Amino acid sequence: MAGFFAGLPLDLLLSPWLLAPLGLIIGSFLNVVVHRLPLMLERQWWGDVAAQLADADSFKRVFASAAPERLALASGGLEKAIAELAPLGLARPASRCPACGHRIRWFENIPLLSWLVLQGRCSACKTPISLRYPLVELGTALLFGVLAWHLGPQPSTLLWCGVGAVLLALALIDWDTTVLPDTLTLPLLWAGLLAAALGWLPGLTLLQSLWGAVAGYLSLFLVYWFFKLATGKEGMGFGDFKLLAALGAWLGWQAILPIVLMASVLGAMVGLAMKAGGSLRQGRFVPFGPFLAGGGVVIMLAGLETVLGWMGWA
């Protein structure tokens, strides 16, 4: 198989015809990441809680008194409960139906095709399988195909496909949980700076990438503190700062304002529509990360100069 691909020209290897099917496979993996990574983080957080409850010295420093015995008992109970959980990672255990526990066999896990053949239902218990799974696979394939068509057959196209995949995962995780994991945002940030330093991003120097990261982080950081000082509330999470910093590292400082404007307008429209439709519950908010990621993807696909032209800034 490796020899077969080695004989193919670069124009074909990096064409939409091969990158789009690759996107289907990556999209299938993204479904696993979106579902499992938040659970893995929550397990870690509960482990941190157990460790903190067991830290009698820390309790004494904070509360100036000895820790009550019930905290140590609670810590032991948490540690035992966590230890009894089945191991969970991105690769293992194998995927199962959440309704009946049926282990999904390889031919039931072919991106998009299996969902269609199974008519969107578990083969064992016939419980409906969420439409989002094939849509994520199809969306990733479409994103990879459009990037390949727009950027052409060059190695950097693979880089941008990777960026798009991470942005899609971040958008879905943030929409589900209002969390943007550092395990995705920080590697995305450092990868952008490294790609610029190695000259892998045509038209973007390391200095522009660095200032893009700085501008991305500081812009939302300042908005966050201004809003908090004015209202006493937190308008966004620190993950949004890191995501915009990562986008700045990949797209440059000039992309920051267009991304924020696009995200703000679209986010406000979606929030108002959800509130009008009753799907936005009292006290809840629409996460900002999906719209930041969407703004970044628009610039990736259309190009910064084109987007600036749309806004009359070119």
Disulfide bonds with the S-S distance in Angstrom:
none
